[in-house]
Amino acid sequence: MKRTYIIAEIGINHNGDLDIAKKLIDVAALSGCDAVKFQKRNPDVCVPEHQKNVIRDTPWGKMTYLDYKYKVEFGKTEYDEIDRYCKERGIAWSASPWDLDSLTFLEGYYDLPFIKVPSAMLTNSELIEACKKTNKKVILSTGMSTLEEITNAVSILEGYDRKHLYALLHCNSTYPAPLNELNLSAIKTLHNTFNCEVGYSGHEFRLGTSVAAVYLGATIIERHITLDRTMWGTDQLSSIEPQGLIKLVKGIRELELALGDGTIEVTESEMPIRKKLRG
């Protein structure tokens, strides 16, 4: 079977602290992940006007929501260091642009292996079109979306080689996602409907569900990671801690070894046992 591409989603779990980001990169590299991923926003564009001046309690004291979003947003200085550090640790990195400004920033300064479109932006046709024009692989999460909305997004990406230049990730966008709503069978539905590479972006507590997703045909797995689920932040609780990430990657790699191609035959290790017991 195809080797699963495993993405450790750091997102904004670094809380604007580059040292935390580096520790999370270390965890992902140690675990054997293929890439880490961040999120990039222009808060002036992404934060709704009615929310910008709302006062929020944060670890840094009371501040407006807009100021908070700037507080946790990395800029060029931080991403330059992330780029350097990931190369040093031998792991790829990318980021999800939530707006056109962020896509321009990422494309202008860094050679990313793929562009990830978050579920929230699946109906943003302008952003998806701009991502297509980068000529990079586009990975599109499909959480909280109808089949019609997914079809519309895929239609924008037409002209790509479906098997190589874009992929869909089945996803439930609840944080954390209830097990009875994961609908992992939709992985096969997406593959049969769009005949493209399909993966899974999970937000549930469990690890086995992501391993099961690989069994069902997912060739990309994305999970949020954190140093500690009790850290401050909206995504921390639905993220995997270091020990869990190590177990998840190991479980996926073991499944890849064990699954086989379904052919019934006497294996090499069975030959001497067969000779001994059957003569």
C-alpha positions as a Python dict, from the first residue, in 0.01 Angstrom:
ca = {
    (1, 'M'): (0, 0, 0),
    (2, 'K'): (103, 362, -49),
    (3, 'R'): (301, 511, 239),
    (4, 'T'): (74, 741, 442),
    (5, 'Y'): (175, 1107, 451),
    (6, 'I'): (138, 1220, 813),
    (7, 'I'): (90, 1589, 891),
    (8, 'A'): (126, 1717, 1247),
    (9, 'E'): (-102, 2020, 1270),
    (10, 'I'): (59, 2275, 1503),
    (11, 'G'): (-190, 2539, 1393),
    (12, 'I'): (-194, 2811, 1658),
    (13, 'N'): (-116, 2576, 1949),
    (14, 'H'): (217, 2761, 1981),
    (15, 'N'): (24, 3056, 2129),
    (16, 'G'): (254, 3298, 1952),
    (17, 'D'): (566, 3153, 2118),
    (18, 'L'): (840, 3046, 1877),
    (19, 'D'): (1005, 2826, 2140),
    (20, 'I'): (683, 2627, 2179),
    (21, 'A'): (660, 2597, 1801),
    (22, 'K'): (1012, 2456, 1790),
    (23, 'K'): (933, 2203, 2062),
    (24, 'L'): (630, 2090, 1864),
    (25, 'I'): (845, 2058, 1551),
    (26, 'D'): (1084, 1844, 1758),
    (27, 'V'): (795, 1620, 1868),
    (28, 'A'): (672, 1575, 1511),
    (29, 'A'): (1020, 1499, 1378),
    (30, 'L'): (1092, 1253, 1661),
    (31, 'S'): (759, 1078, 1600),
    (32, 'G'): (835, 1025, 1233),
    (33, 'C'): (578, 1265, 1085),
    (34, 'D'): (635, 1385, 731),
    (35, 'A'): (536, 1748, 785),
    (36, 'V'): (419, 2005, 1036),
    (37, 'K'): (155, 2262, 950),
    (38, 'F'): (73, 2607, 1081),
    (39, 'Q'): (-209, 2853, 1014),
    (40, 'K'): (-153, 3196, 860),
    (41, 'R'): (-401, 3484, 883),
    (42, 'N'): (-424, 3854, 825),
    (43, 'P'): (-631, 3938, 1136),
    (44, 'D'): (-759, 4262, 983),
    (45, 'V'): (-921, 4053, 709),
    (46, 'C'): (-1016, 3739, 901),
    (47, 'V'): (-1164, 3890, 1219),
    (48, 'P'): (-1524, 4011, 1162),
    (49, 'E'): (-1574, 4382, 1224),
    (50, 'H'): (-1820, 4321, 1507),
    (51, 'Q'): (-1559, 4105, 1687),
    (52, 'K'): (-1250, 4324, 1650),
    (53, 'N'): (-1306, 4543, 1955),
    (54, 'V'): (-1461, 4280, 2181),
    (55, 'I'): (-1256, 4252, 2501),
    (56, 'R'): (-1124, 3904, 2573),
    (57, 'D'): (-953, 3745, 2872),
    (58, 'T'): (-618, 3600, 2760),
    (59, 'P'): (-302, 3469, 2929),
    (60, 'W'): (-156, 3814, 2857),
    (61, 'G'): (-440, 4001, 3023),
    (62, 'K'): (-752, 4165, 2885),
    (63, 'M'): (-725, 4283, 2524),
    (64, 'T'): (-939, 4322, 2215),
    (65, 'Y'): (-999, 4015, 2006),
    (66, 'L'): (-809, 4176, 1718),
    (67, 'D'): (-507, 4244, 1940),
    (68, 'Y'): (-522, 3886, 2064),
    (69, 'K'): (-520, 3749, 1709),
    (70, 'Y'): (-213, 3959, 1631),
    (71, 'K'): (-52, 3836, 1954),
    (72, 'V'): (-60, 3472, 1839),
    (73, 'E'): (15, 3540, 1471),
    (74, 'F'): (362, 3463, 1338),
    (75, 'G'): (524, 3698, 1087),
    (76, 'K'): (824, 3674, 857),
    (77, 'T'): (1083, 3667, 1137),
    (78, 'E'): (917, 3366, 1298),
    (79, 'Y'): (848, 3182, 973),
    (80, 'D'): (1205, 3237, 856),
    (81, 'E'): (1319, 3059, 1172),
    (82, 'I'): (1056, 2787, 1131),
    (83, 'D'): (1176, 2731, 773),
    (84, 'R'): (1538, 2709, 888),
    (85, 'Y'): (1459, 2488, 1187),
    (86, 'C'): (1245, 2241, 991),
    (87, 'K'): (1525, 2198, 738),
    (88, 'E'): (1764, 2135, 1027),
    (89, 'R'): (1529, 1872, 1174),
    (90, 'G'): (1460, 1711, 835),
    (91, 'I'): (1085, 1766, 831),
    (92, 'A'): (870, 1954, 580),
    (93, 'W'): (636, 2237, 677),
    (94, 'S'): (343, 2426, 537),
    (95, 'A'): (61, 2651, 653),
    (96, 'S'): (-309, 2703, 587),
    (97, 'P'): (-373, 3049, 441),
    (98, 'W'): (-706, 3187, 562),
    (99, 'D'): (-702, 3480, 320),
    (100, 'L'): (-538, 3597, -2),
    (101, 'D'): (-285, 3815, 181),
    (102, 'S'): (-161, 3513, 374),
    (103, 'L'): (-135, 3301, 59),
    (104, 'T'): (68, 3577, -108),
    (105, 'F'): (295, 3592, 198),
    (106, 'L'): (357, 3217, 204),
    (107, 'E'): (411, 3190, -170),
    (108, 'G'): (634, 3496, -182),
    (109, 'Y'): (886, 3381, 74),
    (110, 'Y'): (879, 3002, 106),
    (111, 'D'): (892, 2691, -112),
    (112, 'L'): (614, 2487, 46),
    (113, 'P'): (542, 2126, -55),
    (114, 'F'): (165, 2182, -50),
    (115, 'I'): (-102, 2440, 28),
    (116, 'K'): (-368, 2336, 277),
    (117, 'V'): (-715, 2490, 252),
    (118, 'P'): (-901, 2462, 586),
    (119, 'S'): (-1259, 2342, 603),
    (120, 'A'): (-1378, 2692, 692),
    (121, 'M'): (-1253, 2816, 354),
    (122, 'L'): (-1397, 2538, 137),
    (123, 'T'): (-1662, 2777, 2),
    (124, 'N'): (-1411, 3060, -59),
    (125, 'S'): (-1386, 3018, -436),
    (126, 'E'): (-1146, 3309, -478),
    (127, 'L'): (-897, 3160, -232),
    (128, 'I'): (-918, 2811, -382),
    (129, 'E'): (-865, 2952, -732),
    (130, 'A'): (-558, 3143, -607),
    (131, 'C'): (-424, 2826, -442),
    (132, 'K'): (-465, 2639, -770),
    (133, 'K'): (-262, 2904, -951),
    (134, 'T'): (39, 2842, -725),
    (135, 'N'): (85, 2509, -908),
    (136, 'K'): (146, 2349, -570),
    (137, 'K'): (-47, 2047, -448),
    (138, 'V'): (-368, 2165, -282),
    (139, 'I'): (-501, 1968, 15),
    (140, 'L'): (-861, 2058, 93),
    (141, 'S'): (-1038, 1969, 418),
    (142, 'T'): (-1411, 1901, 384),
    (143, 'G'): (-1546, 1948, 737),
    (144, 'M'): (-1897, 2093, 786),
    (145, 'S'): (-1956, 2077, 411),
    (146, 'T'): (-2225, 1928, 189),
    (147, 'L'): (-2141, 1708, -107),
    (148, 'E'): (-2257, 1990, -334),
    (149, 'E'): (-2016, 2236, -170),
    (150, 'I'): (-1730, 1989, -203),
    (151, 'T'): (-1820, 1931, -569),
    (152, 'N'): (-1811, 2307, -633),
    (153, 'A'): (-1469, 2336, -470),
    (154, 'V'): (-1334, 2041, -668),
    (155, 'S'): (-1466, 2192, -992),
    (156, 'I'): (-1239, 2493, -933),
    (157, 'L'): (-941, 2262, -913),
    (158, 'E'): (-1019, 2088, -1244),
    (159, 'G'): (-730, 2095, -1484),
    (160, 'Y'): (-510, 1933, -1223),
    (161, 'D'): (-398, 1576, -1253),
    (162, 'R'): (-648, 1442, -1002),
    (163, 'K'): (-422, 1170, -872),
    (164, 'H'): (-128, 1393, -793),
    (165, 'L'): (-200, 1762, -758),
    (166, 'Y'): (-487, 1781, -514),
    (167, 'A'): (-635, 1578, -233),
    (168, 'L'): (-948, 1588, -18),
    (169, 'L'): (-943, 1526, 356),
    (170, 'H'): (-1256, 1387, 516),
    (171, 'C'): (-1313, 1579, 836),
    (172, 'N'): (-1557, 1656, 1116),
    (173, 'S'): (-1503, 2015, 1228),
    (174, 'T'): (-1627, 1976, 1586),
    (175, 'Y'): (-1348, 2020, 1844),
    (176, 'P'): (-1335, 1751, 1978),
    (177, 'A'): (-1537, 1549, 1729),
    (178, 'P'): (-1791, 1292, 1864),
    (179, 'L'): (-1704, 935, 1767),
    (180, 'N'): (-2056, 866, 1640),
    (181, 'E'): (-2024, 1156, 1394),
    (182, 'L'): (-1684, 1071, 1242),
    (183, 'N'): (-1840, 879, 951),
    (184, 'L'): (-1509, 730, 841),
    (185, 'S'): (-1689, 548, 561),
    (186, 'A'): (-1707, 886, 385),
    (187, 'I'): (-1339, 837, 295),
    (188, 'K'): (-1449, 576, 41),
    (189, 'T'): (-1740, 796, -69),
    (190, 'L'): (-1506, 1084, -149),
    (191, 'H'): (-1267, 857, -336),
    (192, 'N'): (-1542, 694, -539),
    (193, 'T'): (-1708, 1028, -614),
    (194, 'F'): (-1406, 1235, -712),
    (195, 'N'): (-1146, 969, -806),
    (196, 'C'): (-869, 1162, -631),
    (197, 'E'): (-636, 1114, -337),
    (198, 'V'): (-830, 1116, -11),
    (199, 'G'): (-707, 1154, 346),
    (200, 'Y'): (-842, 1219, 693),
    (201, 'S'): (-815, 1518, 926),
    (202, 'G'): (-919, 1410, 1275),
    (203, 'H'): (-1022, 1615, 1578),
    (204, 'E'): (-1134, 1333, 1806),
    (205, 'F'): (-973, 1211, 2128),
    (206, 'R'): (-896, 861, 1999),
    (207, 'L'): (-591, 744, 1802),
    (208, 'G'): (-729, 419, 1661),
    (209, 'T'): (-978, 605, 1444),
    (210, 'S'): (-695, 761, 1244),
    (211, 'V'): (-531, 421, 1198),
    (212, 'A'): (-870, 289, 1083),
    (213, 'A'): (-889, 575, 833),
    (214, 'V'): (-572, 444, 669),
    (215, 'Y'): (-728, 97, 648),
    (216, 'L'): (-1026, 259, 473),
    (217, 'G'): (-800, 415, 210),
    (218, 'A'): (-676, 745, 354),
    (219, 'T'): (-326, 822, 226),
    (220, 'I'): (-288, 1148, 420),
    (221, 'I'): (-346, 1177, 794),
    (222, 'E'): (-357, 1514, 971),
    (223, 'R'): (-391, 1551, 1348),
    (224, 'H'): (-349, 1853, 1576),
    (225, 'I'): (-61, 1824, 1821),
    (226, 'T'): (16, 1994, 2151),
    (227, 'L'): (273, 1976, 2429),
    (228, 'D'): (-6, 1959, 2688),
    (229, 'R'): (-384, 1949, 2641),
    (230, 'T'): (-429, 2171, 2946),
    (231, 'M'): (-247, 2461, 2777),
    (232, 'W'): (-451, 2771, 2691),
    (233, 'G'): (-613, 2772, 2348),
    (234, 'T'): (-925, 2656, 2167),
    (235, 'D'): (-754, 2369, 1980),
    (236, 'Q'): (-550, 2221, 2265),
    (237, 'L'): (-812, 1983, 2404),
    (238, 'S'): (-867, 1810, 2069),
    (239, 'S'): (-493, 1774, 2002),
    (240, 'I'): (-256, 1481, 2055),
    (241, 'E'): (20, 1503, 2315),
    (242, 'P'): (375, 1382, 2232),
    (243, 'Q'): (338, 1025, 2358),
    (244, 'G'): (11, 988, 2170),
    (245, 'L'): (166, 1112, 1846),
    (246, 'I'): (446, 858, 1873),
    (247, 'K'): (187, 582, 1922),
    (248, 'L'): (-23, 706, 1630),
    (249, 'V'): (263, 715, 1380),
    (250, 'K'): (382, 374, 1497),
    (251, 'G'): (31, 233, 1460),
    (252, 'I'): (-2, 364, 1104),
    (253, 'R'): (338, 230, 1000),
    (254, 'E'): (257, -110, 1153),
    (255, 'L'): (-70, -124, 960),
    (256, 'E'): (114, -43, 637),
    (257, 'L'): (344, -340, 700),
    (258, 'A'): (65, -575, 805),
    (259, 'L'): (-208, -503, 552),
    (260, 'G'): (-59, -683, 252),
    (261, 'D'): (-223, -729, -88),
    (262, 'G'): (-473, -1004, -3),
    (263, 'T'): (-300, -1277, -204),
    (264, 'I'): (-321, -1617, -31),
    (265, 'E'): (19, -1786, -34),
    (266, 'V'): (269, -1955, 195),
    (267, 'T'): (497, -1684, 332),
    (268, 'E'): (874, -1709, 350),
    (269, 'S'): (873, -1739, 729),
    (270, 'E'): (613, -2018, 711),
    (271, 'M'): (819, -2237, 475),
    (272, 'P'): (1039, -2406, 739),
    (273, 'I'): (737, -2451, 970),
    (274, 'R'): (540, -2606, 683),
    (275, 'K'): (826, -2845, 607),
    (276, 'K'): (858, -2942, 973),
    (277, 'L'): (488, -2999, 1040),
    (278, 'R'): (377, -3139, 706),
    (279, 'G'): (690, -3314, 588),
}
